[in-house]
């Protein structure tokens, strides 16, 4: 196991800079998720740690050793890709043992490590099968097994679940987290799926346009977004963000909706702000009026989309109300869960 440190990492493609001075400390044995939309630079950072991308400036350290000029095979990392990258002409055992054979390890050691990894990943009965004879989840396990047998200091996962169906993604998510709990190997995991990030990470690093917007534990990032981008990106359904001005004890939107302010808020009278409230923190009752446009029953809860003064709001209700399109409903924000953001800068008002 080893820590990973990124110091002022910059990456240019010609005159275009895509990574802008990223600094990141990844603790030994931690599970860190790089999260962000397509094009934010998360895969570029991961590939830079692996040595598959050269950085323009800055330093990358693995286990305290500067690895900028170190070849990928000598960085003591193992990478699991989105497309599995298995050898079609090799069976599972041959795929998993290939890197050890290249390293000219003794056959007894190879057999021991392959059998150990196969047992962890429930692949023992599939060792003689070829990739074409496996399901998507089984192929991904083989790719993980190929990484495990190397016993690396760092695991790198590049959107490994993107090609799987929804049910299998949930299963594999749990398996990868259990694997990390068992091996305690430092893991850096790239995804654009916030549910994967929230359920798996010790620390989430949220990127946008090659810059870290916020980093912290999943619940800290969820409960205390640093800016509007993080607030809108984390959470499903997304946080309600309503623009207005502070007037007395309320934020008043352009549509005339009065949104109550929590005690002790730091916004100033007359200030233009964005009022943030997560859908699960809106309760049906005495509050601002909204007209229901869509209801989505999910089983344990009902998602309501409604019009409030010309702006769409979403509420997640656990009570089984008989709600229909066109009905009026009162929605009351939980004041201890209200977020305020500067309308000009997008920064959270603490």
Buried (B, 14 or more C-beta within 10 A) or exposed (E): BBBBBBBEBBBEEEEEEBBBBBEBBBBBBBBBBBBBEEBBBBBBBBBBBBBBBEBBEBEBBBBEEEBEEBEEEEBBBBBBBBEBEBEEEBBBBBBBBBBBEEEEBEEEEBEEBBBBBBEBBEBEEBBEBBBEEBEBBBBBBBBBBBBBBBBBBBBBBBBBBEBBEEEBBBEBBEBBBEBBEEBEBBBBBBBBBBEBBBBBBBBBBBBBBBBBBBBBEBEEBBEBBBBBBBBBBBBEBBBBBBBBBBEEEBBBBEEEBBBBBBEEBEBEEEBEBBBBBBBBBBBBEEBBBBEBBEBEEEEEBBBBBBBBBEBEBBBBBEEEEEBEEEBEBEBBBEEEBBBBBBBEEBEBBE
